[in-house]
Structures are given as structure tokens and as C-alpha cells.
Amino acid sequence: MTTQMEPASAAKPRKAGAAKAVPAPTKADLVLKQLRSARGATLAQLQDLTGWQAHSVRGFLSGTVRKKLGLTLTSETAKDGTRRYHVAIDPSQKEVTIRTEPTADRMQVDAEATAASVANGADSGEEA
């Protein structure tokens, strides 16, 4: 017995006034949300949240959170030796969202982060 599959174009058409679905938060968005919580997050919590290995989480914290987004990332070691990471919430700073596809908002965040690092002398090209 053979079954025939409907072609992909036979899917239900969208209604004319239907609102677009809000995209699911990315792993990076989830990490940033967790880092901004009152307690912050441990490396193990971020690994469980994203499925990333420890070196990938640390690379994201260093490369994206600190350098690319220019956020202030702090870490504290508890008495039991557990390190917790936290991003300080600056009221003047807007919420940062990371998307994998280029958008005008992301390009604006990239431009602002670049401008901030240039203003701080990070990209001056001078060697110490």
C-alpha cells in the first residue's frame, strides 16, 4: 500500500489579518536573561540552559557579553567555591536582544558597541 503525501504548497494558507508569530528567544537571549536575574547564574546553570560546553559558555561571556555588547559582567565566588556570573542592570541601557539573522536593531547594537569601544580607546590601533 502506498500513501501519497500532500505537496508542501498544500499547507493551510495564512489568514490575511493573522499576526506574525513572535520568534522564540535564542540561547543567547536566555543566557542574558539569566545573567540579569538577581542571583545571576553559575557556569553549570548556563550549560544546562543552552546545551553548550563550559568553554563555549565562557567564550560567549567574554566575547559577546563583555566585548561585543559592552556589558559589565561580574563574577563572585561563593564560600562553597561556586562562581556566579551577573550582568549589572544599568537603567539607561536598553534591553539587548541577540538574533542570528541581521536586523536593523542588531546592526544598531553592533554600531553602538563599536562606537563605545572606540570612544574608550579599545580600537585606537596603538600598542602598549
C-alpha positions in Angstrom: 0.0 0.0 0.0 1.4 3.4 -1.0 0.4 6.6 0.6 0.5 9.9 -1.2 1.8 12.9 0.6 0.4 16.3 0.1 2.8 18.8 -1.5 4.2 21.5 0.8 2.2 24.1 -1.1 -1.0 22.4 0.0 -0.5 23.6 3.6 -3.2 25.7 5.1 -3.0 29.3 3.8 -2.5 32.0 6.4 -5.4 34.3 7.1 -4.9 37.8 5.7 -5.1 39.5 9.1 -3.1 37.0 11.0 -0.3 38.4 13.2 3.2 37.1 12.7 4.4 34.8 15.3 7.0 36.2 17.7 10.3 34.3 17.2 11.4 32.1 20.1 14.2 33.5 22.2 17.6 32.4 21.2 20.0 30.7 23.5 21.9 34.0 23.8 18.7 35.8 24.8 18.1 33.1 27.5 21.7 33.5 28.8 21.4 37.3 29.0 18.0 37.0 30.9 19.6 34.6 33.4 22.6 36.8 33.9 20.4 39.8 34.6 18.4 37.9 37.3 19.0 39.0 40.9 21.1 35.9 41.6 22.9 35.7 38.3 23.9 32.2 37.0 26.6 29.6 37.5 28.5 28.0 34.7 26.7 24.8 35.2 23.3 26.5 35.0 24.3 28.2 31.8 25.5 24.9 30.4 22.1 23.2 31.2 20.2 26.2 29.8 22.0 26.2 26.4 23.5 22.7 26.0 26.9 24.3 25.4 30.1 23.0 26.8 31.9 25.0 29.5 34.5 26.6 27.2 31.7 27.7 24.8 29.8 29.4 27.7 33.0 31.2 28.9 33.7 32.3 25.3 30.2 33.7 24.9 30.6 35.6 28.2 33.9 37.0 27.2 33.5 37.6 23.5 29.8 38.5 23.2 28.7 39.8 26.6 31.8 41.8 27.5 33.4 42.7 24.2 30.7 42.8 21.6 27.8 44.0 23.7 30.0 46.0 26.1 28.1 44.9 29.2 29.6 44.8 32.6 29.9 41.2 33.6 30.9 40.4 37.2 31.7 37.1 38.9 31.7 36.2 42.5 32.9 33.0 44.2 30.7 31.8 47.0 32.0 30.1 50.1 31.4 26.7 48.6 33.6 27.6 45.6 30.8 28.1 43.1 31.3 31.0 40.8 28.2 33.1 39.9 28.2 35.4 36.9 26.0 38.5 36.8 25.4 41.4 34.4 24.7 44.7 36.1 21.5 46.4 35.1 22.0 50.0 34.0 18.7 51.9 33.9 19.9 54.0 31.0 20.8 50.9 28.9 18.1 49.4 26.8 17.4 45.7 26.7 19.8 43.8 24.5 18.4 41.1 22.2 20.6 38.9 20.1 19.3 37.4 16.9 21.1 35.2 14.4 19.7 37.0 11.4 20.9 40.5 10.7 18.3 43.1 11.6 18.4 46.8 11.9 18.2 46.6 15.7 21.2 44.2 15.8 23.2 46.4 13.4 22.4 49.4 15.7 23.6 47.4 18.8 26.8 46.5 16.9 27.3 50.1 15.9 26.8 51.3 19.4 29.1 48.7 20.9 31.8 49.6 18.3 31.4 53.3 19.0 31.7 52.7 22.7 34.8 50.7 22.3 36.4 53.3 20.0 35.5 56.0 22.5 37.2 54.0 25.2 40.4 53.7 23.1 40.0 49.9 22.6 40.3 50.2 18.8 42.8 53.0 18.6 45.5 50.8 17.0 48.1 51.9 19.4 50.3 49.3 21.0 51.3 49.4 24.6 
